[in-house]
Amino acid sequence: MKRVLTVTKTTRVLKIRDLLADMQAGISDEDLLDRHNLRWEQLEKVYSKLYYGGFLSQEDLSWRVELRNGRDASHIPFTELEASGTLYQCGICGFVSPLHFSTCPRCREINLRRLTTRVLNSATSSQVVHQSAY
């Protein structure tokens, strides 16, 4: 009887310290791809995870978009953050993010059915709209 070996998707481990140092040094996204052996889709995930994890702020993402000098910046989640006008809040610890999350980056709890959605008004206040039932 032959045994069949199935290969599943592998996850690469990147050092956050090295990535952040390169980003803060102003290295272009193309150089980040070469230096860390990434594809564009992977770089998009890296940006999202760094933002979710609190390692990059909206100002950092804005600066990274400016470094693109008019070139395509769709892999940087900042464009989605500006457009949505929606905030998501963890029902357990209160963490607020403009990006939707099912697992809270702060408390690491799964927030199914406990995620509060807020819509930003033109004045800087926000209003709770509903409890999500994701």
Sequence and secondary structure as in RCSB ss.txt:
>XXXX:A:sequence
MKRVLTVTKTTRVLKIRDLLADMQAGISDEDLLDRHNLRWEQLEKVYSKLYYGGFLSQEDLSWRVELRNGRDASH
IPFTELEASGTLYQCGICGFVSPLHFSTCPRCREINLRRLTTRVLNSATSSQVVHQSAY
>XXXX:A:secstr
               HHHHHHHHHTT  HHHHHHHHT  HHHHHHHHHHHHHTTSS HHHHHHHHHHTTTS  TT
STHHHHHHH EEEEETTT  EESS  SB TTT  B TTTEEEEEE SSS EEEEEE   
